Amino acid sequence: MEASSSRIDVAVGTARHVTRRIMARYPAVYLPLLRRRQPQSTIGPDTQVVIDGFTRSASTFAVIAFQLAQDDHVRLAHHLHAPAQLLAATRAGLPTLMPIRPPRDT
């Protein structure tokens, strides 16, 4: 029984991951959903800067370094690890930082 339950968990996890990966390409679909779960991290009308990228590409370091370098609070969208966030930022003309690392290093 445990083996079949484990296979179901893997299948559901895989389906969720594939669905998220597809939806994350479309800002109009993905961002409203994420805004409900992570409103402080998701791009919105008051966002001033976006820092986001692939998981394990030093985006946390970039976010903290950026925040420490500011004299005042800057509304920052970050850590969604989704193309939708970067596409929306580009379309809005917002300053955007996307840390990049070689794939094997991530």
ChimeraX attribute file (.defattr): number of C-alpha atoms within 10 A of each C-alpha:
attribute: neighborCount
match mode: 1-to-1
recipient: residues
	/A:1	5
	/A:2	7
	/A:3	8
	/A:4	9
	/A:5	10
	/A:6	11
	/A:7	11
	/A:8	12
	/A:9	12
	/A:10	12
	/A:11	12
	/A:12	12
	/A:13	12
	/A:14	12
	/A:15	12
	/A:16	11
	/A:17	12
	/A:18	12
	/A:19	11
	/A:20	13
	/A:21	14
	/A:22	12
	/A:23	17
	/A:24	21
	/A:25	17
	/A:26	16
	/A:27	19
	/A:28	12
	/A:29	12
	/A:30	19
	/A:31	24
	/A:32	15
	/A:33	13
	/A:34	15
	/A:35	14
	/A:36	10
	/A:37	11
	/A:38	15
	/A:39	14
	/A:40	14
	/A:41	20
	/A:42	22
	/A:43	29
	/A:44	18
	/A:45	7
	/A:46	10
	/A:47	18
	/A:48	16
	/A:49	19
	/A:50	25
	/A:51	24
	/A:52	28
	/A:53	23
	/A:54	18
	/A:55	16
	/A:56	14
	/A:57	19
	/A:58	16
	/A:59	21
	/A:60	17
	/A:61	11
	/A:62	17
	/A:63	19
	/A:64	10
	/A:65	11
	/A:66	14
	/A:67	15
	/A:68	11
	/A:69	9
	/A:70	9
	/A:71	7
	/A:72	8
	/A:73	8
	/A:74	13
	/A:75	17
	/A:76	22
	/A:77	25
	/A:78	25
	/A:79	19
	/A:80	21
	/A:81	18
	/A:82	23
	/A:83	20
	/A:84	21
	/A:85	28
	/A:86	25
	/A:87	16
	/A:88	18
	/A:89	23
	/A:90	13
	/A:91	8
	/A:92	12
	/A:93	11
	/A:94	15
	/A:95	12
	/A:96	19
	/A:97	17
	/A:98	17
	/A:99	17
	/A:100	15
	/A:101	14
	/A:102	7
	/A:103	9
	/A:104	5
	/A:105	7
	/A:106	11
